[in-house]
Amino acid sequence: MIKLAMVYPSRVKETKGEELLYSPLALGYLARHTPDYYHITLYDEYVGTDLDPDTVDADLVAVSAITPGISRAYEIGDRLRKRGIKTIIGGAHVTALPDEALQHFDTVCQGEGESPWREYLKDYEKGHTKQTYYGPMNVSLENLGTPRRDMCHPNYQYPSVLTSRGCAYGCSFCYLTVFKERKYRTIPHDTILEDLDMVKDNFAVIVTDENFIGYSEKDMEDRKILMEKIIRKKYKFVWGCQATTTLAAQPELMDLMYRSGCRGVFIGFESSADDEEGLKQIRKHHNIGLDYTEIMANLHKHNLAVIASTILGLDSHTKEYPKKLIKELKKAKADFPRVFFATAWPGTPLFESLEKEGRANRNWDEIRKDVPSIKFKHFTHEEAIAARKEILDAFFNVFSMSKVIANWIFKDRTLLLMFIKMSIRNRIAEIIKRRRQYKSEDKIKRPG
């Protein structure tokens, strides 16, 4: 029996810092592709027990890390290396910066993980592993299988499910741009339904695809067929997903999504529709000139709530921008706005451009979407924090929340319950986020 520890590293517990706290799936999928003679122990430091690298009883340690947890990952790797325990790390950060990661880990897995993981384990058992393994993001998902659910920590608020991978767009801020060979691919319907059967007793499920509806008519036809199969299963849970504004022009698909249990859609509007400069900066050309009011009205017509995701701190955003955004989102009747600071993840086009200007940040502990980390063009960090608070306070107050509740109370009670839960968690999460913001601000040299 080979003792394998799998780790999601984090210095911060996320149990109360997010409105929607759902489980990561990376290690669950790797575990599904691991032979039975490996005894796997999960250490999910986001929400559970931390791994002690000085005492952990393991032959091999596999780490899946994102940028905010990468310094913790490197700490784990360094201490395990001293003990002679084999280590491997994967994720977008180390895909972008493999040489950095190899200073702390024996092996780096770049790209999509399952295929290189199987190759790595064969080499590990033979006693000779390579420094890097690579998995392109364009391979068929026919044999992906389901994630092992025992590798999803029970402290998460909601389970997550994957139905596709990949994205055809190249938004400059998105971590997916690190994966050069990326293609949209769907998971077989039978596999998806098998996975949904495992989480069917939950109140809500989060579908974590980059874009649930896909990019072509063929993709959307596939989604309609999947929805019809889910409808026939008569699941009791509600679910939400991420999609593009294109969904609003697909009435049949929206209707099927609602009937299958979908109640909310996360859409990346990112900036005002007339902010051509900002949308071009982040390569979100497909949003330029759209009518956000019409888009949200079409979604509301099919009883789908809109989680409107926006970015604060693009070069086009002046001091007047917060009031402009508030006006636009209120006019469009966004149900649940989310505001993230412009963030430059390593390996992305945005990071590369800002680093050339001396405006990116390489203190990885400070790189979070809810903490200002880059040098903004028109805001100091204190001003950006205040601007974000101004936007959110305009929506998460008694009057505005009552209007949303009034809109949905007779339409869909399950959505109303979800909104109330998210709103309460939002208020708690914002207190935690502001502590992080000001704590981070004490450490960062503020731009003038």
C-alpha positions in Angstrom: 0.0 0.0 0.0 1.4 3.4 -1.0 0.5 6.2 1.3 -0.5 9.3 -0.7 -1.4 12.7 0.8 -3.3 15.1 -1.4 -3.3 18.8 -0.4 -5.1 22.0 -1.2 -2.7 24.5 0.5 -4.0 27.8 2.0 -2.9 30.2 4.7 -6.5 31.5 5.0 -9.6 29.6 6.1 -12.5 30.3 3.6 -15.4 28.9 5.6 -17.0 32.3 6.1 -15.2 34.5 3.6 -17.2 33.6 0.5 -20.9 34.1 -0.4 -20.8 30.8 -2.4 -18.4 28.3 -0.9 -18.2 25.3 -3.1 -15.7 22.4 -3.3 -12.7 22.3 -5.7 -12.6 19.1 -7.8 -9.0 18.9 -9.1 -7.8 16.3 -6.5 -11.1 14.4 -6.7 -10.5 13.8 -10.4 -6.8 12.8 -9.8 -8.0 10.4 -7.1 -10.3 8.8 -9.5 -7.3 8.1 -11.8 -5.2 6.7 -9.0 -4.8 2.9 -8.5 -6.7 1.2 -5.6 -3.4 0.3 -3.9 -2.8 3.9 -3.0 -4.2 4.9 0.4 -5.2 8.6 0.0 -5.5 11.2 2.7 -7.0 14.6 1.9 -5.8 17.8 3.5 -8.0 20.7 2.4 -6.5 23.7 4.1 -9.2 26.1 2.7 -11.8 24.6 5.0 -10.3 21.7 7.0 -7.2 20.3 8.7 -3.8 21.6 7.8 -1.1 19.2 6.7 1.9 19.1 9.0 4.9 18.5 6.7 7.1 17.6 9.6 5.0 14.7 10.8 2.8 13.6 7.9 3.0 9.9 7.3 3.2 9.7 3.5 5.3 8.2 0.7 4.1 10.8 -1.8 2.5 14.2 -1.5 0.5 15.7 -4.4 -0.5 19.4 -4.2 -3.0 21.4 -6.2 -2.4 25.1 -5.6 -3.6 28.5 -6.8 -1.7 31.7 -6.5 -3.0 32.9 -3.1 -1.9 29.6 -1.5 1.3 29.1 -3.5 3.7 30.3 -0.8 2.1 27.9 1.7 2.6 25.2 -1.0 6.2 26.0 -1.3 6.7 25.9 2.4 5.2 22.4 2.4 7.4 21.3 -0.5 10.6 22.6 1.2 9.9 20.8 4.5 8.9 17.6 2.8 12.0 17.7 0.6 14.1 17.8 3.8 12.4 14.6 4.9 13.0 12.9 1.5 9.3 12.6 0.7 8.5 12.7 -3.0 6.4 15.7 -4.0 4.5 16.9 -7.1 2.5 20.1 -7.6 0.0 21.2 -10.3 -2.3 24.2 -11.1 -2.4 27.3 -13.1 0.3 29.1 -11.1 3.0 26.4 -11.6 1.9 25.9 -15.2 2.9 29.6 -15.7 6.0 29.4 -13.5 7.4 25.9 -13.5 11.0 26.9 -12.8 9.9 28.7 -9.7 7.9 25.7 -8.5 10.8 23.3 -9.1 12.8 25.2 -6.5 10.4 23.7 -4.0 9.0 20.5 -5.5 10.5 17.4 -7.2 8.0 17.5 -10.0 5.6 20.0 -11.7 2.5 19.0 -13.6 1.7 21.6 -16.2 -1.7 21.9 -17.8 -4.6 19.5 -17.4 -3.8 16.9 -14.8 -5.3 13.5 -15.3 -3.2 12.1 -18.2 0.2 13.4 -16.8 -0.8 12.1 -13.4 -1.3 8.6 -14.7 2.1 8.8 -16.4 3.7 10.2 -13.3 2.4 7.4 -11.1 3.8 4.8 -13.4 7.2 6.5 -13.4 7.0 6.9 -9.6 6.5 3.2 -9.1 9.4 2.5 -11.4 11.6 4.8 -9.3 12.4 7.5 -11.8 10.2 10.6 -12.3 10.7 13.5 -14.5 10.8 17.1 -13.4 7.9 18.2 -15.5 4.8 16.5 -17.0 2.4 18.2 -19.4 -1.3 17.7 -20.1 -2.8 19.7 -23.0 -6.2 21.2 -22.5 -7.6 19.8 -25.7 -8.0 16.0 -25.0 -11.3 14.2 -25.0 -13.1 13.9 -21.7 -14.7 10.6 -22.7 -12.9 8.7 -20.0 -12.6 11.4 -17.4 -15.0 9.7 -15.0 -16.5 11.3 -12.0 -14.5 13.0 -9.2 -14.2 10.9 -6.0 -16.7 12.5 -3.6 -14.7 11.4 -0.6 -12.1 13.9 -1.8 -14.5 16.8 -1.4 -14.4 18.1 2.1 -17.7 18.2 4.0 -17.1 21.7 5.3 -18.0 23.2 1.9 -21.4 24.9 1.7 -22.3 23.4 -1.7 -21.0 20.6 -3.8 -19.7 21.4 -7.3 -20.1 19.5 -10.5 -18.3 19.8 -13.8 -20.0 19.2 -17.2 -17.4 20.7 -19.5 -13.9 22.1 -19.7 -12.2 24.8 -21.7 -12.9 28.3 -23.0 -12.7 29.7 -26.5 -12.1 33.3 -25.3 -8.9 34.9 -24.2 -9.8 37.4 -21.6 -6.5 39.0 -20.5 -7.1 38.7 -16.8 -8.3 35.0 -16.8 -6.0 32.3 -15.4 -7.2 30.0 -18.3 -5.0 32.0 -20.7 -2.0 30.2 -19.0 -3.2 27.0 -20.7 -2.1 27.6 -24.3 -3.8 24.5 -25.8 -7.3 25.0 -24.5 -10.4 23.8 -26.2 -14.0 23.6 -25.1 -15.0 19.9 -24.5 -18.0 18.3 -22.9 -18.2 15.4 -20.4 -20.4 12.5 -21.5 -24.0 12.9 -20.3 -24.0 9.5 -18.5 -20.9 10.6 -16.5 -22.5 13.9 -15.5 -25.7 12.2 -14.4 -23.7 9.7 -12.4 -22.0 12.6 -10.6 -25.3 14.4 -10.0 -26.7 11.2 -8.5 -24.0 11.4 -5.9 -24.9 15.0 -4.8 -28.7 14.9 -5.4 -29.5 15.1 -1.7 -28.1 18.7 -1.4 -30.2 21.8 -1.4 -28.1 23.4 -4.2 -25.3 22.4 -6.6 -22.8 24.7 -8.3 -21.8 23.8 -11.8 -18.2 25.1 -12.2 -17.8 25.0 -16.0 -16.0 28.1 -17.4 -19.0 28.6 -19.7 -21.8 26.1 -19.2 -23.6 26.8 -22.5 -20.5 26.5 -24.8 -19.8 28.6 -27.9 -21.5 27.2 -30.9 -25.0 26.1 -31.9 -23.8 22.5 -31.7 -22.6 23.1 -28.1 -26.0 24.6 -27.1 -27.9 21.7 -28.7 -25.8 19.4 -26.5 -26.8 21.4 -23.5 -30.5 21.2 -24.4 -30.2 17.4 -24.6 -28.4 17.3 -21.2 -31.1 19.5 -19.7 -33.9 17.2 -20.9 -32.1 14.2 -19.4 -31.8 16.1 -16.1 -35.4 17.0 -16.1 -36.4 13.4 -16.5 -34.3 12.5 -13.4 -36.6 14.8 -11.3 -33.8 16.0 -9.0 -34.9 18.1 -6.1 -31.9 20.3 -5.8 -31.5 23.8 -7.5 -28.3 24.7 -9.3 -26.4 27.6 -10.7 -23.7 28.0 -13.3 -21.5 30.5 -15.1 -22.3 31.5 -18.7 -21.8 34.3 -21.2 -24.3 37.0 -22.2 -25.1 34.8 -25.2 -27.5 32.8 -23.1 -29.9 35.7 -23.0 -30.6 35.1 -26.8 -31.4 31.4 -26.2 -35.1 31.2 -25.0 -35.4 27.4 -25.4 -32.2 26.7 -23.5 -33.1 29.1 -20.7 -36.5 27.4 -20.4 -34.9 24.0 -20.2 -32.3 25.2 -17.7 -35.0 26.5 -15.4 -37.1 23.4 -15.6 -34.0 21.3 -14.8 -33.5 23.3 -11.6 -31.2 26.2 -12.6 -32.1 29.3 -10.6 -29.1 31.6 -11.1 -26.4 32.4 -13.7 -23.1 34.0 -13.0 -22.2 36.3 -15.9 -18.9 38.2 -16.3 -20.1 41.7 -17.4 -16.7 43.0 -16.1 -17.3 46.7 -16.9 -19.9 49.1 -18.4 -21.0 48.1 -21.8 -19.9 51.5 -23.2 -16.5 51.2 -21.6 -14.8 50.2 -24.9 -11.3 51.1 -23.5 -11.7 48.9 -20.5 -13.3 45.9 -22.2 -10.5 46.1 -24.9 -7.9 46.2 -22.2 -9.1 42.9 -20.8 -9.9 41.5 -24.3 -13.6 41.2 -23.5 -14.6 42.5 -26.9 -17.8 40.4 -27.1 -19.3 42.6 -24.3 -18.7 46.0 -26.0 -22.0 47.8 -26.7 -24.3 45.2 -25.3 -27.6 46.2 -23.7 -27.2 44.8 -20.1 -30.8 45.8 -19.3 -32.2 43.7 -22.2 -29.9 40.8 -21.3 -31.0 40.7 -17.7 -34.6 41.2 -18.6 -34.5 38.1 -20.9 -32.9 36.0 -18.2 -35.5 37.2 -15.7 -38.3 36.4 -18.1 -37.2 32.8 -17.8 -36.9 33.0 -14.0 -33.1 33.0 -14.0 -31.5 35.3 -11.5 -28.3 37.2 -12.5 -25.1 37.2 -10.5 -23.5 40.2 -12.2 -19.7 39.9 -11.9 -17.7 43.1 -12.4 -14.1 44.3 -12.2 -13.0 47.5 -10.4 -9.7 49.2 -11.2 -9.3 48.9 -15.0 -7.3 51.7 -16.6 -10.5 53.3 -17.9 -12.0 53.4 -14.4 -11.9 56.9 -13.0 -13.2 58.2 -9.7 -16.6 58.6 -11.2 -16.9 55.0 -12.3 -18.5 53.5 -9.2 -21.5 55.7 -9.5 -21.8 55.0 -13.2 -21.7 51.2 -12.6 -24.2 51.4 -9.8 -26.6 53.3 -12.1 -26.2 50.8 -14.9 -26.6 47.7 -12.7 -29.7 49.2 -11.0 -31.2 50.0 -14.3 -30.6 46.5 -15.5 -32.0 45.0 -12.2 -29.0 42.9 -11.4 -30.0 40.5 -8.6 -26.6 39.9 -7.0 -23.7 42.1 -8.1 -20.2 40.9 -7.3 -17.2 43.3 -7.5 -13.6 42.0 -7.8 -10.5 44.1 -8.0 -8.6 44.0 -11.2 -6.1 41.2 -10.5 -3.0 40.2 -12.5 -2.5 36.4 -12.2 1.0 35.3 -13.2 1.2 34.0 -16.8 -1.8 36.0 -18.0 -1.5 38.8 -20.6 -2.7 41.3 -18.0 0.1 40.3 -15.7 2.7 40.5 -18.5 1.6 44.0 -19.6 1.3 45.4 -16.1 4.7 44.0 -15.1 6.3 45.8 -18.0 4.9 49.0 -16.5 6.0 48.1 -13.0 2.4 47.8 -11.8 2.1 44.0 -11.2 2.7 42.3 -7.8 4.9 39.3 -7.2 4.1 38.9 -3.5 1.9 35.9 -4.1 0.2 36.0 -0.7 -1.3 39.4 -1.7 -2.8 38.2 -5.0 -6.5 37.8 -4.4 -9.6 39.1 -6.2 -11.0 40.6 -3.0 -7.8 42.4 -2.1 -6.2 45.2 -4.2 -2.8 44.0 -5.4 -1.9 45.9 -8.6 -1.0 49.6 -9.0 -4.2 51.1 -10.3 -4.1 54.0 -12.8 -6.8 56.2 -11.1 -7.1 54.8 -7.5 -4.9 54.4 -4.5 -5.6 51.1 -2.8 -7.6 52.9 -0.1 -9.7 54.6 -2.7 -10.3 51.3 -4.5 -11.4 49.6 -1.3 -13.8 52.5 -0.6 -15.1 52.4 -4.2 -15.8 48.7 -4.0 -17.7 49.3 -0.7 -19.7 52.1 -2.2 -20.9 49.8 -5.1 -21.8 46.9 -2.8 -23.5 49.0 -0.2 -25.7 50.4 -2.9 -27.2 46.9 -3.4 -26.8 45.1 -0.1 -29.0 47.4 2.0 -32.5 46.8 3.4 -34.3 48.8 0.6 -32.4 47.3 -2.3 -32.6 43.7 -1.0 -36.3 44.1 -0.3 -36.9 45.0 -3.9 -35.1 41.9 -5.1 -37.1 39.8 -2.6 -40.3 41.4 -3.8 -39.4 40.6 -7.4 -38.9 36.9 -6.7 -41.2 36.1 -3.8 -44.1 35.1 -6.1 -42.0 33.7 -8.9 -39.8 31.2 -7.2 -39.4 30.5 -3.4 -36.3 28.3 -3.8 -34.5 31.2 -5.5 -35.7 33.5 -2.7 -34.2 31.2 -0.1 -30.9 31.1 -2.0 -30.8 34.9 -2.3 -31.4 35.4 1.4 -28.7 32.8 2.3 -26.2 34.5 -0.1 -27.0 38.0 1.2 -26.5 37.0 4.8 -23.2 35.4 3.9 -22.3 38.4 1.8 -22.5 40.7 4.8 -20.4 38.4 6.9 -17.9 37.8 4.1 -17.5 41.5 3.4 -16.4 42.1 7.0 -13.8 39.4 6.6 -12.7 40.7 3.2 -12.3 44.3 4.5 -10.0 43.1 7.2 -7.9 41.3 4.6 -7.9 44.4 2.4 -6.6 46.7 5.1 -4.2 44.2 6.5 -2.8 43.8 3.0 -2.7 47.5 2.5 -0.5 47.9 5.5 2.1 45.7 3.8 1.9 47.1 0.2 3.5 50.3 -0.9 0.5 52.3 -2.0 0.6 54.0 -5.4 0.2 57.8 -5.3 
